[in-house]
């Protein structure tokens, strides 16, 4: 049994907690029947949205860390938009190696955010929830290194600017793993090629 003071303190702490759902690699195709590696993307995503909307605790937001589609076609993004607009909370997106920044901006709706790049081919922005800061970085590189990612000097500069010891607690979202994951395929194909530079840039942050 807790005292009234303890109960009130726990209530305040619960209100300060940020709840979010992380999804990725939905790989929508041009039709509702499109499948990849034995999975049909559209009905799986519809089910996923229903599950998120019925969670016992409503999340503050959903973050999709890329590969919304398999091929960035208008038809695929239209299906993604149809499904994700049914979510009851804001949705944020990062660019994957199957996406483009222009297409995400054109077809999908981002939650309230602060742009961090004026380049139309880069999707990088920040948003804050309950005193916590979230930054989305764009590590999509040139086609010749695909599916690896790489952070441009501008994206690394954003990371350094955001990672301050006296700033709000910071979380970074991006599509590509930054450090080796002990997964042979991921480590050989999907790593951020200059991930150690990002790691070092973020060390001052909380």
N, C-alpha and C positions, 0 to 999 in steps of 0.2 A: 504494500500500500504506500502511495506517495502522498506527501503533504500537498495542500493546494498550491503552495509556491513551486514545488517540484513539478507538479502537473502543468502549471502555467509556463515554466521554463521549457519543459519538453514540447509544449504546444508552439512556443516561439521558435524553438530550434527546428521543428518540423516545417514551419512556414518558411524558414530560411533555406531549406534544402531544395536544390534544383533537381528535378526529375526530367530526364529526356530519354528518348528512344533512338538508338542508332541503327539504321538500316543501310544496305549497300547492294550494289550489283543486281538490280532488279532485271536488267537486260530485256526491256520491252522490245518487241519486234513490230513489224508493220501491221500485224493482224492479231486478233484475240486468240487465235489458234497457234501462234508462233511458239516454237519450243526450242530449247537449247540444252544439250546434254541430258535429255530425258525429262526436263522440267518445262512446263508451259507457263510462261511468265505472267500473263494477264490474270488468270484465276488465282495464282499464288499471291499476287500483289493485292487483289481484292480481299482475299482472306486475311492477309497481313493487316490491312487498314481496319478491317472489322475488329480484329483482335486488339489493336492499339486503341481504338475508340471505346472498347469495353474493358480496358484495364481497371483494376480496383482503385488505382491512384492515377488521376489525370496527369500526363506529363506536361511539362512546360513547353516543350517543343519536340519535333522530330528532326533529326539530321540524317540526310541521305548523302553518303560519302562517295557517290559517283558510280559511273556505268549505269545510268538511268536506262539507257537503251543499248542495244548491241550495235546497231548502225544508226547514226544520227539523222533519221528521216523525219519529215513532218508527221507522217502517220504514226510512227512509234512514240514521238513526244506527245502527240494528241491523246493517245491511249494512256500514257503516264499521267498527263495532266488530269484526265477524266478520273483516274483512280485516286490520285493524291489530293485532289481538291475536296474529297470526301472526309479527309482527316479533320478532326475538331480542334486542332491546335496548329500553331504556325509550323511551317516546314522550311528547312534550309537545305541547300544543295552544295556539294563540292564537285568539281570537274574530274571525271575519270578518264581513262585512256580511250574509252568509247564515246565520250561526250565532247562537245565544244561549249565554250563559255557563251558564245552568241546564241546557240540553240537553247541553253538553259534559260537565259534571260528572255528569249523570244516566246518560249512555250510554257514555262513553269512560273509559278508565283512564289517568290521568296517572302519569308516573314520580315518584319521591320529590321532594317540593318543600316550600317554605315559603310559605304563603299571605301575600299582602301586602294583601289587602282582605277585610273581613268581609261586604261587600255580596254577596248571592247572585246579583245580576244583573251582577256584574263578575268577570271571570276575570283576576286579576293575581297573580303569584307569582314566586318565585326558586328557583334550584337551583344547586348548585356541583359542578363536575367538575374534579378535578386542580388545585385552587387557582384556577380561573377561575369567575367568577360570571355567571350568565345570568338575566336578568329579562324576564318576559313582561308587556307592558302591554296594556290593553284600551282601544282607541280607537273602539269601536262607539258611534256617536252616535244621536240621535233619528231617527226615520224620515224627517223632512222634509229632512234633509241627505244621506240615503242616495243613492249609495254612498260619499260622502265619510266620512272619519273625523274625530274630534275627541277630544282628551284632556281629561278633566275636571281641575279643580284638584287633586283627590286623586291622580290618576295623575301629573300633573306634579310634585306634591310627592314622590311615590315616586321619580321619576327624579332629583330634586335630592338626595334623601337617599342614593340609591345611588351617585351620581356623585361620589365623593370621590377626591382625588389620591393618598391613601395606602391606598386599598382595593385589593382584588384586581382584576385585569383584568376589565372589564365588557363584556358584550354584551347588547344589547336586541333582543327579538323582538316584532313586532307585524304586523298584517295590512296596514296602509295605508302607502304611501310617505310619508316625512316631508318630502322635498324634491322639487322638480320633477325629472322623469326624462328630459326631452326626448322624451316620448312623448305626442303630442297628446291621445289619449283618456284615458290615465292621469292626465295633468296636469289635464285639464278635469273629471274625474269622481271620481278615487279618492284624491286627496291628503288628508293630515291637515291640516285647516284651520288648526290652530295648530302646525304642525310646526316653525316657527322657534323657538317657545318650548321645545320639546323639545330642539332642537339646542343652544340656549343653556344649557339645564339640564344637558346632558351634557358640556359643554366641560371641566369640571374632571377628568373621569374619565380613567383610563388606557385 
